[in-house]
Amino acid sequence: MTELTGVSVADQIGPLLPFLRRYARALTGSQDSGDAYAAASLEAILADPAQFDADLTPRVALFRVFHGIWSTSGMPVDADGGSSDIQSRAHAQLARLTPNTREALLLRTVEEFSVSDIAAIMQIEPAEAQKLIDIAYEEMARHTSGRILIIEDEAIIAMDLETMVTDLGHRVTGVARTETAAIDLAEREPFDLILSDIQLADKSSGIDAVNRIIAQHGDCPVIFITAFPERLLTGKGPEPAFLISKPYTEEQVKSAVSQAMFFASSAVIEV
């Protein structure tokens, strides 16, 4: 593949793929759809390496190619929205959002691009990029609220998460520190979203807890928090649509919660 400053485009893109796929899945609310857009971006670069702009950082260049394909496709929102009534309602809400606002918000909060980088990716002015982010926050806040079950074994982090989500207008049904406690909590009180750590206090798994809860209570949006996101973004099996890296920011948590409320795409994953 084409060489850029002595390093091939393939070598530059490889380490960035897990994060492009994370963004794509959060954007579409679907692993299959998100991965298809990520794959299309790679195919476009293979077909025309010049699309991978050498004047930009590799990460910005890759996401720009993706955004160009996403925009050209019309950023489609499936009217049926998926296999459940919740998914259909979520996609109907998405269709009413101001164009490009979710893209700008995800790029800023989940992928942590600067406003100037977002402007380069979307090929707009920085002031317009900031305006899109502000609009996204306003629109998400109007459309989403619910009951959140938190699975987190560190008390300080749990309190921090609880404060963030209640500030958004949500209600926390409780905090569980272990897999067993999480399952018990899910039995006691209804919930609309699960916010879960991966490693729990007694060495049990937040993933296992979520899978068992979903098997018992049905599909719902899930956000996983982990210090090692690349371990869950391997492409070898079902993966979470919403994944926050530790250490996280308040912006990331609030954005992910608002995004997840639009989608009921909590894939049961195996690691």
Secondary structure as GFF3:
##gff-version 3
##sequence-region A 1 271
A	DSSP	beta_strand	3	4	.	.	.	ID=ss1
A	DSSP	beta_strand	7	8	.	.	.	ID=ss2
A	DSSP	alpha_helix	9	13	.	.	.	ID=ss3
A	DSSP	three_ten_helix	14	16	.	.	.	ID=ss4
A	DSSP	alpha_helix	17	28	.	.	.	ID=ss5
A	DSSP	alpha_helix	31	47	.	.	.	ID=ss6
A	DSSP	three_ten_helix	49	51	.	.	.	ID=ss7
A	DSSP	alpha_helix	58	72	.	.	.	ID=ss8
A	DSSP	alpha_helix	85	95	.	.	.	ID=ss9
A	DSSP	alpha_helix	101	109	.	.	.	ID=ss10
A	DSSP	alpha_helix	115	122	.	.	.	ID=ss11
A	DSSP	alpha_helix	126	143	.	.	.	ID=ss12
A	DSSP	beta_strand	147	151	.	.	.	ID=ss13
A	DSSP	alpha_helix	155	167	.	.	.	ID=ss14
A	DSSP	beta_strand	171	176	.	.	.	ID=ss15
A	DSSP	alpha_helix	179	188	.	.	.	ID=ss16
A	DSSP	beta_strand	193	197	.	.	.	ID=ss17
A	DSSP	alpha_helix	206	217	.	.	.	ID=ss18
A	DSSP	beta_strand	222	226	.	.	.	ID=ss19
A	DSSP	three_ten_helix	229	231	.	.	.	ID=ss20
A	DSSP	beta_strand	243	245	.	.	.	ID=ss21
A	DSSP	alpha_helix	250	260	.	.	.	ID=ss22
###
